[in-house]
């Protein structure tokens, strides 16, 4: 009997180590089930993402973890219009989401929330005329969508990995394209979890962004300004302009970004041999990165689904560097023994980097040549073009010079 119990204990232990499951229901404060809520599983203390999913139409979710991570786990629930909620990971639980009356700095009513729906194998979010249209940039929009996690132009789909991003059927080649895209210009975002044969076999997920078609001819412009204040000041300024006439679209963008940062760390290390040695290190770093970018180009609309164009991008980094100060003090049995200080100033000087792209885009990609022999002996030809075609050629260059003077003082 004891042998049987021992075997059962071993079996149950192996099963526990092989898989863990977390499930539950997500509702609002009125007990209505919430669909498309992001459910992400993280580890402690590093907050590393393990896996994720979204709730179904009944508000239900299930996450399966193969093996035991050996770490504490927590679940994070997020959805547009509701406060993000973080809880301990349990096998079964009910989550009640609280309304977020203020989102993106403004009061939100239910009618402002984006419409989310399934279309074939894709999750489609309508951004136009919703609170997401005021999020700021294309990157800010993607950070708030179901199924997605990521930032700065790199996004992954739960259970699929990194996704290819397309803007108006053209593959995004530079992460700055999302920052240059105004959220008010986005019509909808389509997240495809099972890409078809028209994509490379290595592509596991696709994000397709469709912008609002500009109506009429003439001149238009918009200005975007963002400012953040903490211990330092960060800001982004962007100016976009367009001129449209008879299918021609001439566009330009001026972009400036300033990002200041601080690192303040202290480390104390004790080593005991015949003497108790104590070393105290204090590191303080301040840095500033600036980006100036100019974009100019022209597109010609051949038809609603076909266009050709060229875009030129000039980037410059007028200020990029940091100053670090390291103070180190050594004590022997609590008595001062030695001290040294070092100051490092690093400045990067960049010549403008330029990127030129010529884009010809249609809805077709492959030409299949079919030959038919007619009764009279003549030959007829027909062409079948079933998929999208994109010609994208580009060239770029950058020269960087770095100077690092170091000053050290030993006492």
ABEGO torsion letter per residue (X at the ends): XAAAAAAAAAAAAAAAAABBBBBEBBBBAAGBBBBGBBBBBBBOAAGBBABBBBBBAAGBBBBBBBEBAGBBBBBBBBBBGBBBBBBBBBABBBBBBBBBABBGGBBBBAAABBBBBBBEABBBBBABGBAAAAAGBAAAAAAABBGBBEBGGBBBBBGAEBBBBBBGGBBBABAAAAAABBAAABABBBBBABBBAABBAABABBBBBBBBBBBEBEBBBBBBBBBBBBABBBBBBBBBBBBBBGGBBBBBBBBBBBBBBBBBBBBBBBBBBABBBBBBBBBBBBBBBBBBBBBBBBBBBABAABBBBBBBBBBBBABBEBBBBBBBBBBBGGBBABBBBBBBBBBBBBBBBBBBBBBBBBABABBBBBBBBBAAGBBBBBBBBABBBBBBBBBBBBBBBBBBBBBBBBX
